[in-house]
Amino acid sequence: MTSILVTGGTGTLGRPTVARLADRQVRVLSRKPGPDRVVADLTTGEGLAAVAGSDVIVHLATSLGSKDVQQTRNLLAASEGVKHLLMMSIAGIDRIPVAYYRHKLEAERLVAESGLPYTILRATQFHNLVDRVLTVQRFLPAVLAPAVPLQPIAVDDVAERLAELVDQPPVNGRAADIGGPERLSVPELARLWKQARGVRRPVVPLKLPGRIFREYANGAATVDGPAYGRTTFAEYLSTLT
């Protein structure tokens, strides 16, 4: 049976991904002990010798910052003999000049140049991220919404795609980017969120200067081709009420 190791397996995407792979021989890399866990630290490299023997590594862990590069470098150094390294990434990171995206892009480069058989999957923003960004504005008199298009996707839909890719040969490149079933502007998403959350504050569309806003406005955070995800943002919100 194929041995699968999931980094970030206790996180937002990791949990549904591990659940999708529950009928396999799956271990989760974590700094905390638990059932079917490999106790190791991606940042320091401590304990990563236990990665050896895994046939497939699903790399979902992220520090949301510059540590992503070191964590990926340490993981690759411990992954000799791995038959498929499947890395999760973000749509548009090569176009949108955000610091975190630069680190993620560098991590992609390390994987591509590692010599290991690999697949990189990029996805658009998760529904829960959009929800969280709007929720943190609860103390403002209005809901500020940049006038840019997004194509948010459900984490369960991404987990399903990852499980599919685990069963396929490595592409030694990027699999087709995936996004949610609809493209909506952030003000449209905010109005759906406002209705679902019972918020009375007005939604205020924003247009901002600079390249970051321009790239978002040009659709850099959306994907080409048919949508993969099936769950809409409104459907996601309906599960929270």
C-alpha positions in Angstrom: 0.0 0.0 0.0 1.2 3.5 -0.8 2.5 5.4 2.2 1.4 9.0 2.3 2.7 11.8 4.6 0.8 15.0 4.9 2.4 18.2 6.2 0.0 20.7 7.6 -2.4 17.8 8.1 -4.1 19.4 11.2 -4.8 22.7 9.4 -7.7 24.2 7.5 -7.0 22.3 4.3 -5.1 19.4 6.0 -8.0 18.0 7.9 -10.4 17.5 5.0 -7.5 16.2 2.9 -6.5 13.6 5.5 -10.2 12.6 5.8 -10.3 12.1 2.0 -7.3 9.8 2.3 -8.5 7.9 5.3 -8.7 4.6 3.6 -4.9 4.8 2.8 -1.8 4.5 4.9 -1.6 8.1 5.9 0.6 9.8 8.5 0.4 13.5 9.5 3.6 15.5 10.2 3.1 17.6 13.3 5.1 19.1 16.1 2.6 17.5 18.6 2.3 13.8 19.1 -0.9 12.0 18.3 -2.3 9.0 16.4 -0.7 8.3 13.0 1.6 11.3 13.5 5.2 11.9 12.6 6.5 14.3 15.3 8.9 16.7 13.5 9.6 20.4 13.0 9.7 21.7 9.5 11.3 24.9 10.5 14.3 23.5 12.4 14.4 20.1 10.6 14.3 18.2 13.9 12.7 14.8 13.5 12.5 14.9 9.7 14.5 11.7 9.3 11.1 10.0 9.9 10.0 11.3 6.5 12.0 8.6 4.8 9.9 5.7 3.7 7.0 7.8 2.5 6.0 7.1 -1.1 3.9 10.3 -1.4 4.3 13.6 0.5 1.4 16.1 0.3 3.0 19.4 1.4 0.2 21.6 2.8 2.1 23.2 5.7 2.5 27.0 5.6 3.9 29.6 8.0 2.1 32.4 6.1 5.5 34.0 5.8 9.2 33.7 4.9 9.5 30.4 6.9 7.8 28.6 4.1 11.0 28.7 2.1 13.1 27.1 4.9 10.4 24.6 5.8 10.3 23.5 2.1 14.0 23.3 1.9 14.2 21.1 5.0 11.5 18.9 3.8 13.2 18.3 0.5 16.5 17.5 2.1 14.7 14.7 4.0 12.7 13.4 1.1 15.2 11.2 -0.8 13.4 8.3 -2.4 10.0 9.9 -2.3 8.1 9.0 -5.5 5.7 12.0 -5.6 5.8 15.3 -3.8 2.5 17.1 -4.1 2.7 20.8 -3.1 -0.2 23.1 -2.5 0.2 26.7 -3.7 -1.9 29.8 -4.6 -3.2 31.1 -7.9 -1.7 34.3 -9.2 1.4 34.3 -7.0 3.6 35.0 -10.0 1.6 38.2 -10.8 0.6 39.7 -7.5 3.6 41.3 -5.7 2.7 40.4 -2.1 5.6 39.4 0.2 4.0 36.1 1.2 3.4 35.2 -2.4 7.1 35.8 -3.2 8.0 33.3 -0.5 5.5 30.7 -1.8 6.9 31.2 -5.3 10.4 30.6 -4.1 9.2 27.4 -2.3 7.7 26.3 -5.7 11.1 26.9 -7.3 12.8 24.7 -4.7 10.4 21.9 -5.4 10.8 22.2 -9.1 14.6 22.1 -8.9 14.8 19.4 -6.2 15.1 16.5 -8.6 12.1 14.8 -7.0 9.0 13.8 -9.0 6.5 16.5 -8.1 3.2 18.2 -8.8 2.3 21.7 -7.8 -1.4 22.5 -7.4 -2.5 26.2 -7.2 -5.9 27.1 -6.0 -7.8 30.4 -5.5 -8.6 31.9 -2.1 -10.6 29.7 0.3 -14.2 30.6 1.2 -13.2 30.8 4.9 -10.4 33.3 4.1 -12.9 35.7 2.5 -15.2 35.2 5.5 -12.4 35.9 7.9 -11.2 39.1 6.1 -14.7 40.5 6.2 -15.3 39.4 9.8 -12.2 41.2 11.1 -13.8 44.5 10.1 -16.6 44.1 12.7 -15.5 47.3 14.5 -15.6 49.5 11.4 -18.6 51.6 10.5 -18.7 50.0 7.0 -17.6 46.8 5.3 -14.7 47.8 3.1 -14.5 45.7 -0.1 -11.9 46.2 -2.8 -13.6 46.3 -6.2 -11.7 43.3 -7.6 -12.9 39.9 -8.9 -12.2 36.7 -6.8 -13.1 33.1 -7.4 -13.2 31.6 -3.9 -13.2 27.8 -3.5 -14.3 25.5 -0.7 -11.5 23.6 1.1 -13.4 20.4 0.7 -13.3 20.9 -3.1 -9.5 21.5 -2.9 -9.1 18.4 -0.7 -10.9 16.3 -3.3 -8.6 17.5 -6.0 -5.5 16.7 -3.9 -6.8 13.2 -3.3 -7.2 12.8 -7.1 -3.7 13.9 -7.7 -2.3 11.5 -5.1 -3.6 8.7 -7.3 -2.1 10.1 -10.4 1.6 10.1 -11.6 3.6 13.3 -10.9 3.4 15.8 -13.7 6.8 17.3 -12.9 5.2 20.7 -13.2 2.0 22.4 -12.3 -1.4 20.7 -12.5 -4.1 22.9 -13.9 -5.0 25.7 -11.4 -8.4 25.3 -9.7 -10.9 27.8 -8.5 -14.5 28.0 -7.3 -17.6 27.8 -9.4 -18.2 31.5 -9.8 -16.3 34.8 -10.2 -17.7 37.6 -8.0 -16.3 41.0 -7.1 -15.4 41.4 -3.4 -18.3 43.9 -3.0 -20.7 41.2 -4.3 -19.1 38.6 -1.9 -19.4 41.2 0.9 -23.1 41.6 0.3 -23.7 37.9 0.4 -21.7 37.7 3.6 -23.6 40.7 5.0 -27.0 39.0 4.4 -25.8 35.7 5.8 -24.3 37.2 8.9 -27.1 39.7 9.6 -24.8 42.7 9.3 -26.4 46.1 8.8 -23.4 48.1 8.0 -23.1 49.3 4.3 -20.6 47.7 1.9 -18.2 50.3 0.5 -16.4 49.3 -2.7 -12.8 50.5 -2.8 -10.4 51.3 -5.7 -6.8 51.5 -4.6 -3.6 52.7 -6.3 -0.6 50.5 -6.9 0.3 47.3 -8.7 -1.2 44.9 -6.2 -4.7 46.3 -6.7 -4.2 46.5 -10.4 -3.2 42.8 -10.7 -6.2 41.8 -8.6 -8.4 44.0 -10.7 -7.0 42.3 -13.9 -8.1 38.9 -12.5 -4.8 37.6 -11.3 -6.5 35.8 -8.4 -8.9 33.9 -10.7 -8.1 31.0 -12.9 -8.5 30.2 -16.6 -10.6 27.3 -17.9 -13.6 25.5 -16.4 -14.1 25.9 -12.7 -13.3 22.9 -10.5 -15.0 23.7 -7.3 -18.7 23.1 -6.9 -19.6 24.9 -3.6 -20.5 28.6 -4.0 -19.7 31.2 -1.4 -23.4 31.5 -0.6 -23.6 27.8 0.0 -20.6 27.9 2.3 -22.2 30.7 4.3 -25.4 28.8 4.6 -23.5 26.1 6.5 -22.4 28.6 9.2 -25.9 29.8 10.2 
